[in-house]
Amino acid sequence: MGLRGRAVATAALVAATCAGLVPATASAAECVSTVSGTVRDSITGSPVPDLTVMVMAADGSSGASIDNLNYVYTSSTGQYSLQEECSDTESVVLVDAAWDEPYAGQQYGLHATDIARAATFTLQGRVQQDVFVTPGGRFVPVEPRRAFDTRNDPGGPLGPAQSRRFALEGVPADATAVVLNLTATQGSAQTSFVSVVHDDESGDPGTPTTSVLNTERGRDVANLVTVGIAPARVTGHTLPEVTLYNNAGTTHLVADLAGYYTPSSDAGYVELDPVRAFDSRSSTPVGERERRRVPLGAIAPAGAVAAMVTVTTTRASAGTSYVSAYPAGAQDGPSTSLVNAYRGDDIANLSIVPLGDGQDIELYNNAGRTDVIVDVTGWFVEGQGSMYFPLDAKRVPDQIRPTIFPSQSFILYPETFGLSSSAEAVMLNVTTFSATRPTYLKVWGYDQEEPATSATNARPGSNVAAAAVAGSWIVDVYNSGDTYGVIDVTGFFADR
């Protein structure tokens, strides 16, 4: 249940006035602090009416406003005003869009979905706090192209504990998130991790608490990364950009752009139980520098513009290779990569691939021969489906563990992770570690059928990260062997 649902269920709450402002009353003897401001759409700058606004303790411990009663709705001009008893408690403004508004579930301070990243204040006197809320976006596919490559960057590889901003040319100003296939290569540390970081409201990217990619010396590793974009009116920067952090050693980062989300698009996400669309093991492996067509037109719904697919490589003959996936007929498709193939390993990677000629896609294998498996897990369809809402990544406190019960459930409480109560699917990043033998994980929503396909393959001696989508905020995980894992929540899909 969202905050508004919880608040309305409390009989003692103050009812909204016609103006939408509900200041708490206080006696003349009390010290009263007034918190006020305007809530605006972060893309258009327009005021947003009828959103719930509360003042929260910055540690988030209470899960309610400081006096447990006071909340207001924004007026027709997006304004709010609250009165609270004076306090030295570090506090933040919470804006909740938990019901049918086309905005992320919960946002704090100026522009954050994580309370830890919001500007804080104490309740002394008057406090002015405006908030920008992020609208949902629909998908715009692009023929995969290289977004940045530090091997060609004068700054060189990312060093230890170093963050770097990367501008995204060609991504429009109203983009709310971008979809990248991110590859780490030439890492000097035996093991490290790469994170997406966001400047807090003081401009400091801070120390990351989640990761999107795990690197290891002598190996190229890739993962699908969907990154929320703070708009120019918040960052002050001209181009949309992402900021990446490397933990240890040095590593080069290569990113290929697959598309982006924007409120002005019309292609929404339509989930389905995984469908095996291609398996070269039933015919012949994909040969060296071979382009192989994957027919999706027969199963793609009308109006589909892109497919969400899991691509798995297995039984590779080369020591290392890479596999590309791109729209059928695209001449430059092999210039980007999706997943890296290694002899003796099974490697899976989630991707969003635009559809090409005949609504098909194509595969390319760079070296040796490898079997490739393609499972379709969703579509992006014009005029249908759900919007995507990016979140500041947040780690689920419970770990995936090897147990005598291989299936485990994780409840992602909407109010804890900033999800909307109407979320239909959740975007995750799953990282395995301490595997004692090769194994795999399956990930799905509690009301879905258990898939026949894996979300990620774990390797002994390595930490492996993989994106996954679960069709519910109750997530089931099947662990086929002896590995541990952690789950980070990165966004959600909702049909508003």
C-alpha positions in Angstrom: 0.0 0.0 0.0 1.3 3.5 -0.8 1.6 6.3 1.7 -1.6 7.9 0.7 -3.5 4.6 1.1 -2.0 4.2 4.6 -2.6 7.8 5.5 -6.3 7.8 4.4 -6.9 4.7 6.4 -5.9 6.6 9.6 -9.0 8.3 10.9 -7.1 10.9 12.8 -5.6 12.4 9.6 -6.5 16.0 8.7 -8.7 16.3 5.6 -7.6 18.3 2.6 -9.0 21.8 2.0 -10.2 23.0 -1.4 -6.8 24.6 -1.9 -5.2 21.2 -1.2 -3.1 22.6 1.7 -3.5 21.2 5.2 -1.2 22.9 7.7 -1.3 21.4 11.2 -2.4 23.7 13.9 -0.3 24.6 16.9 -0.8 26.6 20.1 0.8 30.0 20.5 3.2 28.5 23.0 4.7 26.0 20.6 7.6 26.5 18.3 6.4 25.9 14.8 8.5 25.3 11.6 6.9 25.8 8.2 8.0 23.7 5.3 6.8 24.8 1.9 7.6 24.7 -1.8 6.5 23.6 -5.2 6.4 20.1 -6.8 7.2 20.1 -10.5 7.6 17.7 -13.4 11.3 17.2 -13.9 11.0 17.1 -17.7 8.5 19.8 -18.5 8.9 22.0 -15.3 5.1 22.1 -15.0 3.6 22.1 -11.5 2.1 18.8 -10.4 -1.2 18.8 -8.4 -2.7 16.2 -6.1 0.5 14.5 -4.9 0.9 13.6 -1.3 3.7 15.5 0.6 5.0 14.7 4.0 8.0 15.6 6.2 10.1 12.5 7.1 12.9 11.8 9.5 16.0 11.5 7.3 16.9 8.1 8.6 13.6 6.8 7.4 13.1 4.9 10.6 9.5 5.8 11.3 8.1 5.4 7.8 5.7 8.3 8.4 5.8 12.0 9.0 7.5 13.1 12.2 4.2 13.7 14.1 2.7 10.6 12.3 -0.3 12.6 11.2 0.6 15.6 9.1 0.4 15.4 5.3 -0.9 17.5 2.5 -1.8 17.3 -1.2 -0.2 19.7 -3.6 -2.5 22.4 -4.9 -3.5 23.1 -8.5 -0.3 25.1 -8.8 1.9 22.3 -7.3 2.4 24.1 -4.0 2.4 22.6 -0.6 2.9 23.9 3.0 3.2 21.9 6.2 3.7 23.0 9.8 5.6 20.8 12.2 6.9 21.2 15.7 10.4 22.6 15.8 13.0 19.9 16.0 16.8 19.3 15.5 16.0 16.0 13.7 17.5 15.8 10.2 14.5 15.8 8.0 13.5 15.5 4.3 10.5 16.2 2.2 8.8 13.1 0.8 6.5 13.3 -2.3 4.4 10.2 -2.8 2.8 9.2 -6.1 1.7 5.8 -5.1 -1.5 5.5 -7.0 -2.5 6.6 -10.5 -0.2 9.5 -11.1 2.4 8.9 -13.9 5.4 9.5 -11.6 7.8 7.4 -9.6 6.4 6.0 -6.4 8.3 8.1 -3.8 10.8 11.0 -4.3 12.7 12.9 -1.7 14.2 16.4 -1.6 15.0 18.0 -4.9 15.2 14.9 -7.2 16.0 11.6 -5.5 14.3 8.3 -5.1 16.6 7.2 -2.3 16.2 9.1 1.0 19.9 8.8 1.6 20.6 11.0 -1.4 18.2 13.9 -0.5 19.1 17.2 1.0 18.2 17.4 4.6 17.2 20.2 6.9 16.2 20.8 10.5 12.8 22.0 11.5 13.7 25.5 12.7 11.8 28.5 11.3 10.9 28.5 7.6 12.2 25.9 5.2 11.9 26.2 1.4 12.1 22.8 -0.4 11.1 22.4 -4.1 10.9 18.9 -5.5 11.2 17.6 -9.1 9.3 14.3 -9.7 10.2 12.0 -12.5 7.5 10.9 -15.0 7.4 7.4 -16.4 8.9 6.8 -19.8 8.2 4.5 -22.8 10.8 2.9 -24.9 12.5 4.4 -28.0 14.7 1.7 -29.7 17.8 2.7 -31.6 20.1 0.6 -33.8 22.8 -0.3 -31.3 25.7 2.1 -31.4 28.7 2.9 -29.3 27.9 5.5 -26.7 31.4 5.7 -25.2 34.7 3.8 -25.0 37.4 4.7 -22.5 40.0 3.0 -24.8 39.5 6.0 -27.0 39.2 8.5 -24.1 42.1 10.9 -23.4 41.4 10.2 -19.7 42.2 6.6 -20.1 40.8 3.8 -18.0 38.9 4.5 -14.7 41.3 4.3 -11.8 40.6 2.9 -8.3 37.7 4.7 -6.4 37.3 7.0 -9.4 34.0 8.3 -10.9 33.7 9.7 -14.4 30.8 11.4 -16.2 29.9 10.3 -19.7 27.8 12.5 -22.0 25.3 10.7 -24.1 25.1 12.3 -27.5 21.9 11.7 -29.5 19.8 11.1 -26.4 17.1 13.7 -26.2 16.7 16.1 -23.3 13.4 14.5 -22.2 14.9 11.1 -21.7 14.2 9.6 -18.2 16.5 6.6 -18.6 18.9 5.0 -21.1 19.6 1.3 -21.8 23.2 0.4 -22.2 25.1 -2.8 -22.7 28.1 -2.1 -20.5 31.4 -4.0 -20.9 34.4 -3.9 -18.7 37.7 -4.9 -20.4 41.5 -4.9 -19.6 40.9 -4.7 -15.8 44.1 -4.7 -13.7 42.6 -5.8 -10.4 41.9 -9.5 -9.8 38.4 -8.4 -9.0 36.5 -5.1 -8.8 33.1 -3.7 -9.3 31.5 -0.9 -11.3 28.6 1.2 -10.1 26.3 3.8 -11.4 26.4 6.8 -9.1 24.3 10.0 -8.9 25.4 13.3 -7.5 23.6 14.1 -4.3 22.2 17.6 -3.9 25.6 18.9 -2.8 27.1 17.7 -6.1 29.0 14.8 -4.5 28.6 11.4 -6.2 29.4 9.7 -2.8 30.4 6.1 -2.2 28.2 3.5 -4.0 26.3 0.9 -2.1 25.3 -1.2 -5.1 27.0 -2.3 -8.3 26.0 -3.1 -12.0 29.1 -5.0 -13.2 31.9 -7.1 -11.7 35.3 -7.1 -13.4 38.1 -9.5 -13.3 41.6 -9.5 -14.7 42.0 -11.2 -18.1 38.3 -11.3 -18.8 35.7 -9.1 -20.7 32.4 -9.0 -18.9 29.1 -7.4 -20.0 25.7 -6.6 -18.4 22.6 -4.7 -19.4 22.4 -1.5 -17.4 19.4 0.8 -17.4 20.3 4.1 -15.9 18.0 6.9 -14.8 18.8 10.3 -16.2 18.6 13.5 -14.1 17.2 16.3 -16.3 19.2 19.4 -17.2 17.0 21.6 -14.9 18.3 19.5 -12.0 22.0 18.9 -13.1 22.6 22.0 -15.1 24.4 20.0 -17.7 23.7 20.4 -21.4 23.6 16.7 -22.5 22.1 13.7 -20.7 24.8 11.8 -19.0 25.7 8.9 -16.7 28.3 8.7 -14.0 30.2 5.4 -13.4 32.5 4.4 -10.5 35.2 1.8 -10.5 36.2 0.3 -7.2 39.7 -1.2 -7.5 42.6 -1.2 -10.0 42.0 0.2 -13.5 39.5 -0.8 -16.1 38.3 0.3 -19.5 34.5 0.7 -19.9 32.7 0.3 -23.3 29.0 1.1 -23.5 26.6 0.4 -26.4 23.3 2.3 -26.5 20.2 0.1 -27.2 17.6 2.8 -26.6 16.1 5.1 -24.1 12.8 5.9 -22.2 11.0 9.2 -22.7 7.5 10.4 -21.7 6.9 11.4 -25.4 7.3 7.9 -26.7 4.4 5.4 -27.2 6.0 1.9 -26.9 5.3 0.3 -23.5 6.6 -2.9 -22.0 4.4 -6.0 -22.4 5.6 -8.9 -20.2 5.3 -12.6 -21.1 6.5 -15.9 -19.8 9.9 -16.7 -21.5 9.6 -18.1 -25.0 12.5 -19.9 -26.6 12.9 -18.3 -30.0 16.2 -19.7 -31.1 18.6 -22.5 -30.1 21.5 -23.3 -32.3 22.1 -26.6 -30.5 19.2 -28.0 -32.6 21.0 -27.1 -35.8 24.6 -25.8 -36.1 26.7 -23.5 -33.9 27.1 -19.9 -35.0 30.4 -19.8 -36.9 33.2 -17.3 -36.9 32.0 -13.9 -38.3 28.7 -15.4 -39.2 25.5 -13.5 -39.1 22.5 -15.7 -38.1 18.9 -14.5 -38.4 16.5 -15.1 -35.5 12.9 -15.1 -36.7 10.7 -13.3 -34.3 8.0 -11.9 -36.7 5.9 -15.0 -36.2 5.6 -14.5 -32.4 5.9 -10.7 -32.1 2.7 -8.8 -31.5 1.5 -6.2 -33.9 3.2 -2.9 -33.2 6.2 -4.4 -31.5 9.3 -2.3 -31.9 11.8 -4.2 -29.7 12.2 -7.5 -27.8 13.6 -8.0 -24.3 15.7 -11.2 -24.7 18.1 -13.3 -22.7 21.0 -14.4 -24.9 23.1 -17.3 -23.7 26.3 -18.6 -25.2 27.5 -22.1 -24.6 30.0 -24.7 -25.9 32.2 -22.0 -27.4 35.3 -23.2 -29.3 37.3 -20.0 -29.1 39.2 -19.0 -25.9 37.1 -15.8 -26.1 34.7 -14.2 -28.5 31.8 -11.8 -28.5 28.2 -12.1 -29.8 26.2 -9.1 -31.1 22.4 -8.9 -31.4 20.8 -6.2 -33.5 17.9 -5.5 -35.8 17.7 -7.8 -38.9 19.2 -6.0 -41.8 21.4 -3.5 -39.8 24.7 -3.3 -41.6 26.7 -2.0 -38.6 25.2 -4.5 -36.1 28.5 -6.4 -35.5 30.2 -3.2 -34.4 28.6 -3.6 -31.0 28.6 -6.5 -28.5 26.0 -8.0 -26.2 27.6 -11.0 -24.5 31.1 -12.4 -24.3 31.6 -16.1 -25.0 34.4 -18.1 -23.3 35.4 -21.7 -23.9 34.1 -23.9 -21.1 31.5 -21.4 -19.7 27.8 -20.8 -20.1 27.2 -17.0 -20.1 23.8 -15.3 -20.1 23.0 -11.6 -20.6 19.7 -9.8 -20.7 19.2 -7.3 -23.6 16.7 -5.1 -25.3 17.1 -5.5 -29.1 15.2 -3.4 -31.6 13.3 -5.3 -34.3 14.4 -5.0 -37.9 13.3 -6.4 -41.2 10.3 -8.7 -40.8 10.3 -7.9 -37.0 13.4 -10.2 -36.8 16.8 -9.8 -35.1 20.2 -11.1 -36.1 23.2 -12.5 -34.2 26.9 -12.2 -35.0 29.7 -14.3 -33.5 33.2 -12.8 -33.8 35.5 -15.8 -33.3 35.4 -19.6 -33.3 32.1 -21.3 -33.1 29.5 -21.0 -30.3 26.0 -22.2 -29.6 23.6 -19.4 -28.9 20.2 -19.5 -27.2 17.7 -16.7 -27.4 14.7 -16.5 -25.0 12.1 -13.7 -25.4 10.9 -12.4 -22.0 9.0 -9.3 -23.1 8.1 -6.9 -25.9 7.9 -3.1 -26.3 4.7 -2.4 -28.3 3.4 0.8 -29.7 0.2 2.0 -28.0 0.4 -0.7 -25.3 2.2 -1.8 -22.2 3.7 -0.2 -19.1 5.9 2.8 -18.5 9.3 2.5 -16.9 10.2 4.4 -13.7 14.0 4.5 -12.9 15.0 4.3 -9.2 18.2 5.0 -7.3 19.5 1.4 -7.0 18.8 -0.1 -3.6 20.0 -3.4 -2.2 17.7 -6.0 -0.8 19.0 -6.8 2.7 18.5 -10.6 2.5 21.0 -12.6 0.5 20.4 -15.4 -1.9 21.8 -18.4 -0.1 22.6 -22.1 -1.0 20.0 -24.0 1.0 18.3 -27.4 1.1 15.3 -25.4 -0.3 16.6 -24.1 -3.7 13.7 -21.7 -4.2 13.6 -18.6 -2.1 11.3 -15.6 -2.0 12.1 -11.9 -1.5 9.4 -9.4 -0.7 10.3 -5.9 -2.1 8.0 -3.8 0.0 6.9 -0.8 -2.2 7.5 1.8 0.6 11.0 0.5 1.3 12.2 0.4 -2.3 10.3 3.4 -3.7 8.1 1.2 -5.9 4.6 2.3 -6.9 1.8 0.2 -5.3 0.7 -0.4 -8.9 4.1 -1.8 -10.1 3.6 -4.7 -12.6 7.3 -5.7 -13.0 10.5 -4.8 -11.3 13.9 -4.3 -12.9 16.7 -6.0 -10.9 20.5 -6.5 -10.9 21.5 -9.9 -9.5 25.1 -10.6 -8.4 26.4 -14.0 -7.5 29.5 -14.6 -5.4 31.3 -17.4 -3.5 30.1 -20.1 -5.9 31.8 -23.5 -5.3 30.9 -24.9 -8.7 29.3 -23.7 -11.9 25.6 -23.0 -11.3 22.8 -20.8 -12.4 19.9 -18.7 -11.0 16.4 -18.3 -12.2 14.4 -15.2 -11.3 10.7 -14.6 -11.7 7.6 -13.0 -10.0 5.6 -15.0 -7.5 2.5 -15.0 -9.8 4.4 -16.2 -12.9 5.3 -19.7 -13.9 8.9 -20.7 -13.1 10.9 -20.1 -16.3 12.9 -22.8 -18.0 15.7 -20.4 -18.6 18.4 -18.9 -16.3 18.9 -15.3 -15.5 22.6 -15.6 -14.7 25.3 -18.2 -14.6 27.7 -18.3 -11.5 31.4 -19.3 -11.7 33.7 -20.3 -8.9 36.1 -17.6 -8.0 34.1 -14.9 -9.7 31.4 -12.4 -8.9 28.9 -12.2 -11.8 26.3 -9.5 -12.3 23.2 -9.9 -14.5 20.1 -7.8 -15.1 16.7 -9.5 -14.6 13.0 -8.6 -14.6 10.5 -10.1 -12.2 6.8 -9.7 -12.9 5.9 -8.9 -9.3 7.4 -7.1 -6.2 7.5 -10.6 -4.6 10.5 -12.1 -6.3 11.3 -15.9 -6.5 14.8 -17.1 -7.1 15.8 -20.7 -7.9 19.4 -21.5 -7.0 20.7 -24.6 -8.8 23.8 -25.0 -6.7 26.2 -23.6 -4.2 26.3 -19.9 -4.7 25.4 -16.8 -2.8 23.9 -13.7 -4.3 22.5 -10.2 -3.7 19.7 -8.3 -5.4 19.6 -4.6 -6.3 16.3 -3.0 -7.2 16.9 -0.5 -10.1 13.4 0.4 -11.4 9.9 -0.7 -12.1 7.2 -0.9 -14.9 3.7 0.3 -14.2 0.7 1.0 -16.3 -0.7 4.3 -15.1 
